[in-house]
Amino acid sequence: MTSSPEPVRETVAIAIPCLNEARNLRSLLPKVHKVLAQSGIRAEVCVIDGHSRDRTAVVAESLGARVIPQRGSGYGGAIRTAFEEIDATYLITIDADGSHPPAIIKYLYAARHEAEVVIASRWTAQGHADMPLLRWLQSRVLNWVFREVLTLPYRDLSSGYRLYSRRAVADLKLEMSSYAILQEILVKAHCNGYKIREIPLHYFPRKYGHSHARVWRLGCDYMRSLYRLWGLRTSVASADYDTQAFFSRIPLQRWWQRRRYRILMRYIGDALRVLDTGCGSTQLLNGAPQVVGMDILRGKLRFMRRAGRRLVQASVLDIPFRTEAFEVVISSQVVEHLPRDDRIFAEIARCVEPGGVLIVGTVDYGRWIWPVIERLYGLLKPQGYAEEHITHYTRATLEGNLRRVGLRIEEVSTILGGEIIVKARKPEPLAQ
């Protein structure tokens, strides 16, 4: 009889970035230890010291904290040091200046299984900020601009009071050295498909000393960061690219996506065993919950996680389902991204049961309409799919590929003459 493996033990750490915060630490650290003890949370408390000159390190060690010398400059350097040096399942970052009440630690920790990043937020429902009017306005405007430009659903992107799951931040390539790293972390985690949640925070004024941020320099960093992150948010690398397109502010893109959605839903009909190969973050998985989503990119599947939803990471060249497993198989906006290979159509057709349907959609390079649209699209969204269409199909070549794998063309729909969606049926075997 073999024994079952022991469960992986969760570890927690508290990271406090510091620069000349000795006086504030004398008040903060005892409260942090008390909250941890009262909540039954076993956590290592770490101070990331940015080469302080006021005995910050001595005070931190005397109050039971581990001191880690900061590498790199600014607040961004402190956060990167924490991510690199602290090996814990969950990492909670808290400011040393007294603005973040330590009692919130227990709420952040309690929400750790609900999202990979949990933000203690001033601007979410029931949150509050006790700060001078000018700072209040600056923070509200900053967060509104980032939220609107980057089309993100979060209200407090600049709060540094957070819980991070190790898996969400381990592979992020962080660049910013200022407080702009806070937005950078959220955008990159979101674009990797990780869940982010906000809980309310009452933000208090700094207790002692003054902020080390320089407003104009920080403002320039924020603008540079916004531009870089906008490029990422509008690129195909973003896990929710297809969802963004469905709700796009560009009328033509939004209409196009919804027209495709209606055609696919009509072709699916009332089938219950459906596979969407290359699903991305399509709304089809929301509109037709019976669909199994398959994609080669883990981030897109991660973004589409829902209770009860079936998602599989795999390539269309090696679909991990038995032959004739589905009533309907969909390949929408996939084949043009792959090198020309007869195995693609053979493999997706293999999974269709006799009498079932294969739906294949791609852009039509046989007419002038799509090449023109693609050029305009490339100007409006230069990080989009336009440059990734490496195999150009026409209606004739697409239908020819489907016939070669034994399918019968049943219906063809087009979108503005620029996209073809073909419904093809696999013949049932002749009765003996």
C-alpha positions as CSV (number, residue, x, y, z in Angstrom):
1,M,0.0,0.0,0.0
2,T,1.5,3.3,-1.1
3,S,1.0,6.4,1.1
4,S,-0.6,9.5,-0.5
5,P,1.7,12.5,-1.1
6,E,1.8,15.1,1.6
7,P,0.0,18.3,0.7
8,V,2.2,21.2,-0.4
9,R,2.6,23.6,2.5
10,E,1.7,27.2,1.8
11,T,4.1,29.8,3.0
12,V,3.5,33.5,3.5
13,A,5.8,36.6,3.7
14,I,5.2,40.3,4.4
15,A,7.4,42.6,2.4
16,I,7.9,46.2,3.5
17,P,9.9,48.5,1.1
18,C,11.7,51.1,3.2
19,L,13.9,54.1,2.8
20,N,14.6,55.9,6.1
21,E,11.5,54.6,7.8
22,A,13.0,53.7,11.2
23,R,10.5,55.8,13.1
24,N,7.5,54.4,11.3
25,L,8.8,50.8,11.6
26,R,8.8,51.2,15.4
27,S,5.0,51.6,15.2
28,L,4.2,49.3,12.3
29,L,6.2,46.1,13.0
30,P,4.7,45.3,16.4
31,K,1.2,45.8,14.9
32,V,2.0,43.5,12.0
33,H,3.3,40.8,14.3
34,K,0.2,41.1,16.5
35,V,-2.2,40.9,13.5
36,L,-0.4,37.8,12.3
37,A,-0.6,36.1,15.7
38,Q,-4.2,37.0,16.2
39,S,-5.1,35.7,12.7
40,G,-3.1,32.5,13.0
41,I,-1.0,33.4,10.0
42,R,2.6,32.1,10.1
43,A,4.5,34.6,8.0
44,E,8.0,35.9,7.7
45,V,8.3,39.7,7.9
46,C,10.9,41.2,5.6
47,V,12.1,44.7,5.3
48,I,13.5,45.7,1.9
49,D,16.0,48.4,2.8
50,G,16.9,50.9,0.1
51,H,20.2,51.8,1.8
52,S,18.7,53.9,4.6
53,R,20.8,56.2,6.7
54,D,18.5,56.4,9.8
55,R,19.1,52.9,11.3
56,T,16.1,51.4,9.5
57,A,17.9,48.1,9.2
58,V,18.9,48.0,12.9
59,V,15.3,48.8,14.1
60,A,13.8,46.2,11.7
61,E,16.0,43.4,13.0
62,S,15.4,44.4,16.6
63,L,11.7,44.0,16.0
64,G,11.9,40.6,14.4
65,A,12.1,41.4,10.7
66,R,14.5,40.0,8.2
67,V,16.4,42.8,6.4
68,I,17.0,42.4,2.7
69,P,19.3,45.0,1.0
70,Q,17.5,46.4,-2.0
71,R,19.0,45.9,-5.5
72,G,18.2,48.5,-8.1
73,S,16.8,52.0,-7.6
74,G,13.4,53.3,-6.5
75,Y,10.3,51.6,-5.4
76,G,10.4,49.4,-8.4
77,G,13.8,48.1,-7.4
78,A,12.4,47.3,-3.9
79,I,9.5,45.3,-5.4
80,R,11.7,43.4,-7.8
81,T,14.1,42.5,-4.9
82,A,11.2,41.2,-2.9
83,F,10.0,39.0,-5.8
84,E,13.5,37.7,-6.3
85,E,14.7,37.2,-2.8
86,I,11.5,36.0,-0.9
87,D,10.6,32.4,-1.7
88,A,7.0,32.2,-0.4
89,T,3.8,30.9,-1.9
90,Y,2.1,34.3,-1.1
91,L,3.7,37.7,-0.7
92,I,2.0,40.6,0.9
93,T,3.4,44.1,0.2
94,I,2.7,46.9,2.7
95,D,4.0,50.4,2.9
96,A,6.0,51.4,6.0
97,D,4.6,54.9,6.4
98,G,1.4,54.0,8.4
99,S,-1.0,54.5,5.5
100,H,-1.8,50.8,5.2
101,P,-3.6,49.5,8.4
102,P,-2.0,46.1,9.2
103,A,-5.4,44.5,10.1
104,I,-6.1,44.3,6.3
105,I,-3.5,41.6,6.1
106,K,-6.0,39.0,7.3
107,Y,-8.5,40.0,4.6
108,L,-5.9,39.9,1.9
109,Y,-4.8,36.4,3.1
110,A,-8.4,35.2,3.3
111,A,-8.9,36.1,-0.4
112,R,-5.8,34.3,-1.6
113,H,-7.7,31.4,-3.3
114,E,-10.1,33.8,-5.1
115,A,-7.5,35.6,-7.2
116,E,-3.7,35.5,-7.9
117,V,-3.5,39.2,-7.1
118,V,-5.6,40.9,-4.4
119,I,-5.5,44.6,-4.1
120,A,-6.4,46.6,-0.9
121,S,-8.2,49.3,-2.8
122,R,-9.1,52.9,-1.9
123,W,-11.4,53.4,-4.9
124,T,-13.4,50.2,-4.9
125,A,-16.9,50.1,-3.3
126,Q,-16.6,50.8,0.5
127,G,-13.0,51.9,0.1
128,H,-11.9,55.3,1.4
129,A,-8.8,57.6,1.2
130,D,-8.0,60.1,3.9
131,M,-5.5,62.3,2.1
132,P,-5.1,66.0,1.1
133,L,-7.4,67.2,-1.7
134,L,-4.6,67.6,-4.3
135,R,-3.2,64.1,-3.7
136,W,-6.8,62.7,-3.8
137,L,-7.4,64.3,-7.2
138,Q,-4.1,63.2,-8.5
139,S,-4.7,59.6,-7.5
140,R,-8.3,59.5,-8.9
141,V,-7.2,61.0,-12.2
142,L,-4.2,58.7,-12.5
143,N,-6.2,55.6,-11.9
144,W,-9.1,56.7,-14.2
145,V,-6.6,57.4,-17.0
146,F,-4.9,54.0,-16.7
147,R,-8.2,52.2,-16.3
148,E,-9.8,53.8,-19.4
149,V,-6.8,53.8,-21.7
150,L,-5.8,50.2,-20.9
151,T,-9.5,49.0,-20.7
152,L,-9.0,47.4,-17.3
153,P,-11.8,46.7,-14.8
154,Y,-9.8,47.7,-11.7
155,R,-10.2,50.9,-9.8
156,D,-7.1,51.3,-7.8
157,L,-4.1,50.4,-9.9
158,S,-1.7,52.4,-7.8
159,S,-2.2,50.8,-4.4
160,G,0.9,49.1,-3.2
161,Y,-1.0,47.1,-0.5
162,R,-1.4,43.8,-2.2
163,L,-1.2,40.0,-2.0
164,Y,0.6,38.2,-4.8
165,S,0.6,34.5,-5.6
166,R,4.1,33.4,-6.4
167,R,2.9,31.8,-9.7
168,A,1.4,35.1,-11.0
169,V,4.6,37.2,-10.6
170,A,7.4,34.6,-11.0
171,D,7.8,35.1,-14.7
172,L,6.9,38.7,-15.1
173,K,9.6,40.7,-16.8
174,L,9.4,43.9,-14.8
175,E,11.1,47.1,-16.1
176,M,9.9,50.1,-14.2
177,S,12.0,51.5,-11.3
178,S,9.4,53.9,-9.9
179,Y,5.9,53.5,-8.5
180,A,4.8,52.8,-12.0
181,I,5.8,49.2,-11.4
182,L,2.5,48.8,-9.6
183,Q,0.5,49.3,-12.8
184,E,3.1,47.3,-14.8
185,I,2.6,44.3,-12.5
186,L,-1.2,44.4,-12.8
187,V,-1.3,44.8,-16.5
188,K,1.2,42.0,-17.1
189,A,-0.5,39.7,-14.7
190,H,-3.9,40.5,-16.4
191,C,-2.4,39.9,-19.8
192,N,-1.2,36.5,-18.6
193,G,-4.7,35.6,-17.7
194,Y,-4.4,35.8,-13.9
195,K,-7.3,36.8,-11.7
196,I,-7.2,40.1,-9.9
197,R,-9.6,41.2,-7.1
198,E,-10.0,44.3,-5.1
199,I,-11.1,44.5,-1.4
200,P,-11.9,47.8,0.3
201,L,-9.2,49.8,2.1
202,H,-9.3,52.8,4.4
203,Y,-6.1,54.7,3.4
204,F,-4.6,56.9,6.2
205,P,-2.1,59.8,6.0
206,R,1.6,59.1,6.4
207,K,2.6,59.1,10.1
208,Y,6.1,60.4,10.1
209,G,8.5,61.8,7.5
210,H,7.7,62.5,3.9
211,S,7.2,60.7,0.7
212,H,10.3,60.1,-1.4
213,A,8.4,60.4,-4.7
214,R,9.2,63.4,-7.0
215,V,5.9,64.4,-8.6
216,W,7.1,65.5,-12.0
217,R,9.6,62.7,-12.5
218,L,7.0,60.2,-11.4
219,G,4.5,61.8,-13.8
220,C,6.9,61.2,-16.7
221,D,7.4,57.6,-15.6
222,Y,3.7,57.1,-15.5
223,M,3.3,58.4,-19.1
224,R,6.1,56.2,-20.4
225,S,4.6,53.2,-18.6
226,L,1.2,54.0,-19.9
227,Y,2.5,54.0,-23.5
228,R,4.4,50.7,-23.1
229,L,1.5,49.0,-21.4
230,W,-1.0,50.2,-24.0
231,G,1.1,48.4,-26.6
232,L,0.9,45.2,-24.6
233,R,-2.9,45.6,-23.9
234,T,-3.7,46.0,-27.6
235,S,-1.4,43.2,-28.7
236,V,-2.3,39.5,-29.4
237,A,-0.1,38.7,-26.4
238,S,-2.9,39.8,-24.1
239,A,-4.9,36.9,-22.8
240,D,-8.2,38.7,-23.2
241,Y,-7.5,40.0,-26.8
242,D,-10.6,38.4,-28.3
243,T,-12.8,39.6,-25.4
244,Q,-11.5,43.1,-25.9
245,A,-12.4,42.8,-29.6
246,F,-15.9,41.7,-28.9
247,F,-16.4,44.8,-26.7
248,S,-14.2,47.1,-28.8
249,R,-14.6,50.8,-28.9
250,I,-13.8,50.5,-32.7
251,P,-17.3,50.1,-34.2
252,L,-16.2,48.0,-37.2
253,Q,-14.2,45.6,-35.0
254,R,-17.0,45.3,-32.5
255,W,-19.6,44.6,-35.2
256,W,-17.4,42.2,-37.0
257,Q,-16.8,40.1,-33.9
258,R,-20.4,40.0,-33.1
259,R,-21.4,39.0,-36.6
260,R,-19.0,36.1,-36.5
261,Y,-20.3,35.1,-33.1
262,R,-23.9,35.0,-34.4
263,I,-22.9,32.9,-37.4
264,L,-21.0,30.4,-35.3
265,M,-23.8,30.1,-32.8
266,R,-26.3,29.4,-35.6
267,Y,-24.0,26.7,-37.1
268,I,-23.6,25.0,-33.7
269,G,-27.3,24.8,-33.2
270,D,-28.4,22.5,-30.4
271,A,-25.3,20.3,-30.4
272,L,-24.0,19.3,-27.0
273,R,-20.6,17.9,-27.8
274,V,-18.7,20.8,-29.3
275,L,-14.9,21.5,-29.5
276,D,-13.5,24.9,-30.3
277,T,-9.9,24.5,-31.4
278,G,-7.9,27.7,-30.9
279,C,-10.6,29.2,-28.7
280,G,-8.5,32.1,-27.3
281,S,-10.8,34.3,-25.1
282,T,-13.8,34.0,-27.4
283,Q,-17.3,34.8,-26.2
284,L,-18.4,31.6,-27.7
285,L,-17.4,29.8,-24.4
286,N,-19.8,32.1,-22.6
287,G,-22.6,31.9,-25.1
288,A,-22.4,28.1,-25.5
289,P,-21.3,26.6,-22.2
290,Q,-21.3,23.1,-23.7
291,V,-18.2,24.0,-25.8
292,V,-14.9,22.6,-24.8
293,G,-12.2,25.3,-25.2
294,M,-8.8,24.3,-26.6
295,D,-5.8,26.6,-27.2
296,I,-2.1,26.2,-27.3
297,L,-1.6,29.4,-25.2
298,R,-2.0,28.8,-21.4
299,G,-2.6,32.5,-20.6
300,K,-5.7,32.6,-22.8
301,L,-7.1,29.5,-21.1
302,R,-6.2,30.9,-17.7
303,F,-8.2,34.0,-18.5
304,M,-11.3,32.0,-19.5
305,R,-11.4,29.9,-16.3
306,R,-14.9,29.4,-14.9
307,A,-16.4,26.9,-12.6
308,G,-17.4,23.8,-14.6
309,R,-15.8,25.0,-17.8
310,R,-13.7,22.4,-19.7
311,L,-10.5,23.8,-21.1
312,V,-7.5,22.0,-22.7
313,Q,-4.1,23.2,-23.7
314,A,-3.1,21.5,-27.0
315,S,-2.2,22.1,-30.6
316,V,-4.5,21.5,-33.6
317,L,-1.8,19.2,-35.0
318,D,-2.2,16.9,-32.1
319,I,-5.7,17.1,-30.6
320,P,-6.0,15.0,-27.4
321,F,-9.4,13.6,-28.1
322,R,-10.5,10.3,-29.5
323,T,-11.6,10.0,-33.2
324,E,-15.2,11.1,-33.9
325,A,-15.6,12.5,-30.3
326,F,-17.7,15.6,-31.2
327,E,-20.8,16.6,-33.0
328,V,-19.3,19.9,-33.9
329,V,-15.7,21.0,-34.2
330,I,-14.8,24.7,-34.7
331,S,-11.7,26.2,-36.1
332,S,-12.3,30.0,-36.3
333,Q,-9.4,32.4,-37.1
334,V,-6.8,29.7,-36.6
335,V,-5.5,28.2,-39.9
336,E,-4.2,31.5,-41.2
337,H,-1.8,31.7,-38.3
338,L,-0.2,28.3,-39.1
339,P,2.2,27.2,-41.8
340,R,0.4,25.5,-44.7
341,D,0.1,21.8,-43.6
342,D,-2.5,19.2,-44.8
343,R,-2.4,17.6,-41.3
344,I,-4.3,20.6,-39.9
345,F,-7.5,19.8,-41.7
346,A,-7.1,16.1,-41.4
347,E,-6.7,16.4,-37.6
348,I,-9.7,18.7,-36.9
349,A,-11.8,16.6,-39.3
350,R,-10.8,13.4,-37.4
351,C,-12.6,14.6,-34.3
352,V,-15.9,15.1,-36.0
353,E,-18.4,12.2,-35.7
354,P,-20.1,10.8,-38.9
355,G,-23.0,13.2,-39.7
356,G,-21.3,15.9,-37.6
357,V,-20.1,19.3,-38.6
358,L,-16.8,21.0,-39.0
359,I,-16.8,24.8,-39.0
360,V,-13.8,26.6,-40.4
361,G,-13.4,30.4,-40.6
362,T,-10.6,32.5,-42.0
363,V,-10.0,35.8,-43.7
364,D,-10.4,35.8,-47.5
365,Y,-7.3,36.8,-49.4
366,G,-9.0,36.0,-52.7
367,R,-10.8,39.4,-52.8
368,W,-9.5,42.9,-52.4
369,I,-11.7,43.7,-49.3
370,W,-9.7,42.0,-46.6
371,P,-6.2,43.2,-47.7
372,V,-7.5,46.8,-47.5
373,I,-9.1,46.2,-44.1
374,E,-6.0,44.5,-42.9
375,R,-3.9,47.5,-43.8
376,L,-6.2,49.9,-42.0
377,Y,-6.5,47.5,-39.1
378,G,-2.7,47.4,-38.9
379,L,-2.6,51.2,-38.6
380,L,-5.2,51.3,-35.8
381,K,-4.0,48.3,-33.9
382,P,-0.4,47.7,-35.0
383,Q,0.1,45.0,-32.3
384,G,-2.9,43.0,-33.5
385,Y,-3.3,39.9,-35.7
386,A,-2.6,41.6,-39.0
387,E,1.1,40.7,-39.1
388,E,0.5,37.1,-37.9
389,H,-1.5,35.9,-40.9
390,I,1.2,33.7,-42.5
391,T,-1.0,31.5,-44.7
392,H,-3.4,33.2,-47.1
393,Y,-6.6,31.3,-48.0
394,T,-9.2,32.0,-50.5
395,R,-12.7,30.6,-50.6
396,A,-11.6,28.1,-53.3
397,T,-8.5,26.9,-51.4
398,L,-10.3,26.6,-48.1
399,E,-13.2,24.6,-49.6
400,G,-10.6,22.4,-51.5
401,N,-8.9,21.5,-48.2
402,L,-12.1,20.5,-46.6
403,R,-13.2,18.3,-49.6
404,R,-9.8,16.6,-49.6
405,V,-10.5,15.3,-46.1
406,G,-13.8,13.9,-47.1
407,L,-16.2,16.7,-46.0
408,R,-19.2,18.0,-47.9
409,I,-19.6,21.8,-48.1
410,E,-23.1,22.6,-46.7
411,E,-23.1,26.4,-46.2
412,V,-20.8,29.4,-46.6
413,S,-21.2,32.7,-44.8
414,T,-19.1,35.8,-45.3
415,I,-18.6,39.0,-43.3
416,L,-18.3,42.1,-45.5
417,G,-16.7,39.9,-48.2
418,G,-13.5,39.8,-46.0
419,E,-14.0,36.7,-43.9
420,I,-15.3,33.2,-44.9
421,I,-17.0,30.8,-42.5
422,V,-17.6,27.4,-44.0
423,K,-19.9,24.8,-42.5
424,A,-18.9,21.3,-43.8
425,R,-20.5,18.0,-42.9
426,K,-18.8,14.6,-42.5
427,P,-20.8,12.0,-44.4
428,E,-22.3,9.1,-42.5
429,P,-21.2,5.6,-43.6
430,L,-23.4,3.9,-46.2
431,A,-25.7,1.3,-44.8
432,Q,-24.6,-2.2,-45.5
